[in-house]
Amino acid sequence: MGYFKTTVKAGATIEDTKSYTKRIGTKARGNKEKPTAEEMEKVNQMNAERTLRLKINANFGVDDPFITLTYRKEERPTPAGAKKNIKKLLDSLRKKYKTMGAELKYINVTEYQNKAIHHHIIINHVEGVDVSKWVRQLWKFGRPDFKYLDDTGQYKDLAAYLIKETSKTYKGNDDGGHKQRYSCSRNLIMPTPKTEIIKKAQRWAADPKPIKGYYIDKDTVYNGVDPFTGREYQKYTMVRLSGSGG
């Protein structure tokens, strides 16, 4: 018997999900009716957040810039024009990185439904180089706003913000803008889930314990029932302690 445990390692984080299959464990309730459009949208948003979170956690870290690029009111472009503008910026940055023997990594989000069009980009920093200076020189349409990723290695709030920020634009896209929630460079690592069967235990503890060198992000612990299968599952994220290897 036992249960399935799926683990995904992304940078300083390890995300665990414990669940049963049809053959293992019992349903917590009766057969589930066809999911509503609202339930499907919620699940799709959660999945989008998870994918983006894993990409950010696996590829970016402390001191990497999170930049908001705006336009002066009289220079606001169409969504198609904005797409060209951000491509030109990223192409130019890629060339500058190359001159330093570095490779540009980026995630770009463009938002424009019910607000002034703007971009959010996350890029990797280059040791000994002020990449923010490059961005200021290249972005001619407004004043870029710079924030920097902290040293936690857990960027779930940033991923959730970006997915929420673009949800209206994504759903209403038919005007030449981005056809996906965000775009990213092809050189990003996408962590691979690994699944094992835990045979030594009939079920998992409601309060999970971290492995050595990590702590449990309490905000991520969830014990519940899958709305589609009606079966119990648990998920949580472990974050590497500062100073620990891994």
C-alpha positions in Angstrom: 0.0 0.0 0.0 1.4 3.4 0.9 1.2 6.6 -1.1 2.8 8.5 -3.9 5.2 11.4 -3.3 6.2 13.8 -6.1 9.2 16.0 -5.5 10.3 19.0 -7.6 13.6 20.8 -6.8 13.8 24.4 -8.0 16.8 26.4 -6.8 16.6 26.7 -3.0 13.1 25.1 -2.8 11.7 21.6 -2.8 8.0 21.2 -3.5 6.4 18.0 -2.3 3.0 16.6 -3.2 1.7 13.4 -1.5 -1.3 11.6 -3.0 -3.1 8.4 -3.7 -3.9 6.8 -7.0 -7.2 5.0 -7.9 -5.8 1.8 -6.7 -4.4 3.2 -3.4 -6.4 4.9 -0.8 -10.1 5.7 -0.7 -12.1 8.6 -1.9 -13.0 11.2 0.7 -16.4 11.7 -0.9 -18.6 10.5 -3.7 -18.1 10.8 -7.5 -17.3 14.3 -8.5 -19.5 16.1 -11.0 -18.1 17.7 -14.1 -16.0 20.7 -12.9 -17.5 24.2 -13.4 -15.9 26.8 -15.5 -15.0 28.7 -12.3 -13.3 25.7 -10.8 -11.4 25.1 -14.1 -10.2 28.7 -14.2 -9.0 28.5 -10.6 -7.1 25.3 -11.3 -5.6 26.8 -14.5 -4.5 29.9 -12.6 -2.9 27.7 -9.8 -1.1 25.6 -12.4 0.2 28.8 -14.2 1.4 30.2 -10.8 3.2 26.9 -10.0 5.0 26.7 -13.4 6.1 30.3 -13.2 7.1 29.9 -9.5 9.3 26.9 -10.4 10.9 28.8 -13.3 11.7 31.9 -11.1 13.0 29.8 -8.2 15.2 27.6 -10.5 16.7 30.3 -12.6 16.8 33.6 -10.6 18.1 34.6 -7.2 19.4 37.3 -4.9 20.2 40.6 -6.6 18.6 39.7 -9.9 16.5 42.7 -11.0 12.7 42.8 -11.2 12.0 45.7 -13.5 8.8 47.5 -14.3 8.9 49.3 -17.7 6.3 52.0 -18.3 5.5 54.4 -21.2 5.0 58.2 -21.1 1.3 58.9 -21.7 1.8 60.3 -25.2 4.0 57.3 -26.2 1.8 54.4 -25.2 1.8 51.8 -28.0 -0.7 49.2 -29.1 -0.2 45.7 -27.7 1.5 44.7 -30.9 3.8 47.7 -30.7 4.7 47.0 -27.1 5.6 43.4 -28.1 8.1 44.8 -30.6 9.5 47.3 -28.1 10.2 44.7 -25.4 11.7 42.3 -28.0 14.1 45.1 -29.2 15.1 45.7 -25.6 15.8 42.1 -24.8 17.7 41.6 -28.1 19.9 44.5 -27.2 20.5 43.3 -23.6 21.4 39.8 -25.0 24.1 41.4 -27.1 25.5 43.4 -24.2 25.5 40.3 -21.9 27.4 38.4 -24.6 30.2 41.1 -24.7 30.7 40.3 -20.9 30.8 36.5 -21.6 27.4 36.1 -19.9 24.0 34.8 -21.1 20.8 36.7 -20.7 18.0 35.0 -18.9 14.6 36.7 -18.7 10.9 36.4 -17.9 8.7 39.0 -19.4 5.1 39.9 -18.6 3.0 42.5 -20.4 -0.2 43.9 -18.9 -2.7 46.4 -20.4 -6.3 45.4 -19.7 -8.0 48.2 -17.6 -4.7 50.0 -17.0 -1.9 51.7 -18.8 0.2 49.3 -20.8 3.5 48.2 -19.1 6.0 45.4 -18.8 7.5 43.5 -15.9 10.7 41.7 -16.6 13.0 39.6 -14.4 16.6 39.3 -15.7 19.8 37.8 -14.3 22.5 40.2 -13.0 26.1 40.0 -14.1 28.8 40.1 -11.4 30.7 43.4 -11.5 28.3 45.0 -14.0 25.5 47.5 -13.5 22.9 46.0 -15.8 20.3 48.5 -14.6 22.4 51.2 -16.3 22.1 49.2 -19.6 18.3 49.1 -19.2 18.0 52.8 -18.5 20.1 53.5 -21.6 18.0 51.2 -23.8 14.5 52.0 -22.6 13.5 55.3 -24.3 9.8 55.4 -23.4 9.8 56.1 -19.6 11.7 55.7 -16.4 12.3 52.0 -15.4 11.6 51.0 -11.8 14.0 48.6 -10.3 13.5 46.1 -7.4 15.8 43.2 -6.7 15.1 39.6 -5.6 15.9 38.8 -2.0 18.1 36.0 -0.7 15.2 33.7 0.3 15.2 31.7 -2.9 11.4 31.4 -2.5 9.6 33.7 -5.0 6.0 32.4 -4.8 4.5 35.8 -4.0 6.2 37.4 -7.1 4.9 34.5 -9.3 1.4 34.9 -7.9 1.4 38.6 -8.4 2.5 38.3 -12.0 -0.1 35.7 -12.9 -2.8 37.7 -11.2 -1.6 40.9 -12.8 -1.9 39.5 -16.3 -5.1 37.3 -16.0 -7.4 39.9 -17.6 -5.0 40.6 -20.4 -4.5 36.9 -21.0 -8.2 36.1 -21.2 -9.0 39.1 -23.4 -6.1 38.8 -25.8 -7.2 39.2 -29.5 -5.4 42.4 -30.4 -1.9 41.4 -31.5 -0.3 41.2 -28.0 1.2 38.2 -26.2 -0.8 35.0 -26.7 0.5 33.6 -23.4 0.6 34.8 -19.8 4.3 35.5 -20.1 7.3 34.9 -22.3 10.8 33.7 -21.3 14.2 33.0 -22.7 14.7 29.5 -24.0 17.7 28.9 -21.7 15.7 28.7 -18.5 15.8 25.4 -16.6 12.4 23.8 -16.0 12.6 21.5 -13.0 11.5 17.9 -13.6 9.2 16.2 -11.0 10.3 12.9 -9.5 7.7 10.4 -8.1 8.3 7.6 -5.7 6.1 5.2 -3.8 6.3 5.4 0.0 5.5 1.9 1.0 6.5 2.0 4.6 3.6 4.3 5.7 -0.1 4.0 5.1 -0.5 7.7 5.1 1.4 10.9 5.6 1.7 13.1 8.7 -0.6 16.2 8.7 2.3 18.3 9.9 5.2 17.6 7.5 8.8 17.8 8.8 11.6 19.3 6.7 14.8 17.4 5.6 18.1 18.6 7.1 19.2 22.0 5.9 15.7 23.1 5.0 12.6 24.7 6.7 8.9 24.3 5.8 7.3 27.4 4.3 4.2 27.3 6.5 2.2 29.3 4.0 2.5 26.5 1.5 1.3 23.6 3.7 -2.1 22.3 2.4 -4.0 19.2 3.4 -7.1 18.8 1.4 -9.1 16.9 -1.3 -8.5 17.0 -5.0 -11.7 18.7 -6.5 -11.5 16.4 -9.5 -10.7 13.0 -8.1 -12.2 13.4 -4.7 -9.0 11.9 -3.1 -6.9 13.3 -0.3 -3.6 15.0 -1.0 -1.0 17.1 0.7 1.4 19.7 -0.6 4.1 21.9 0.9 7.4 23.6 0.1 10.7 23.3 1.8 13.2 26.2 1.5 16.9 25.8 2.0 18.2 27.5 5.2 20.6 30.4 4.5 24.2 29.2 4.5 23.2 25.5 3.8 24.6 23.8 0.7 22.5 22.1 -1.9 
